[in-house]
Amino acid sequence: MYENSFPNKRYKETLEFLEANVPAPEKILDLGVKNPFSEIMEKHNYKVQNTEGEDLDINTTAVETTAYNVVTAFEIFEHLVSPYNVLSNIKADKLVATVPLKLWFSSAYRSKTDMRDRHYHEFEDWQFDWLLEKAGWKIISRKKWTNPVNKLGIRPILRYFTPRYYAVYAERI
C-alpha cells in the first residue's frame, strides 16, 4: 500500500484529532479493510472492527448496526460515488472522518492499476460539511493540515502552504 512513502504526518494528525474528540476506549467500526492506521488505533486502546472490502456504494449493511459507538472513515469517502448513502445509514451516534481536500493545482488521484484506488471526489471543506449536514450529522470539530513532499517544483512548494487533509468529528442529529 505504501511502497514509497508512509503517511507519518497524516497518521499523527489523525490520531491526535481522534483522541481529542473520542477518547479511548471506544468501540469503533472503521470503514475500509484493516490497515496500518487500524492497528495504530488498537495500540491506543480503541476496540476496532473494520469493514471487509464490500462496495459501500451498494452495500451499507455494515454501518446499519448499533453495535458500535463510533464510525471512523479515514480517506474513504473520496472513493465512493455516493458517500451520502453510507453517511445517512450509519446508526452510530459519532463519526470521525478525514477526506483529501481538492487542490486547485493538482488533478484528482487515479491509480492506473487498481480500480478501487481512485478518487471520485476530492472535496472542498464546505462540500464535505454540506454532505454531512444533509445526511443528518452536526459537525462538532474540524481540523485541516498540509501534506508537504520532499520534491522540487512549484506544486511541492504549494503543498507546504495549502491544506490537503480535512478531519471532522460529527454527532448524529
Secondary structure, DSSP 8 states (H G I E B T S, - for coil): --SS---HHHHHHHHHHHHHHS-SS-EEEESSS--HHHHHHHHTT-EEEE--S--TTT--GGGS-SS-SEEEEES-GGG-S-HHHHHHH--SSEEEEEEEB--TTS---B-SS-TTSB-S--B-HHHHHHHHHHTTEEEEEEEEEE---S--SHHHHHHTTSEEEEEEEEEE-
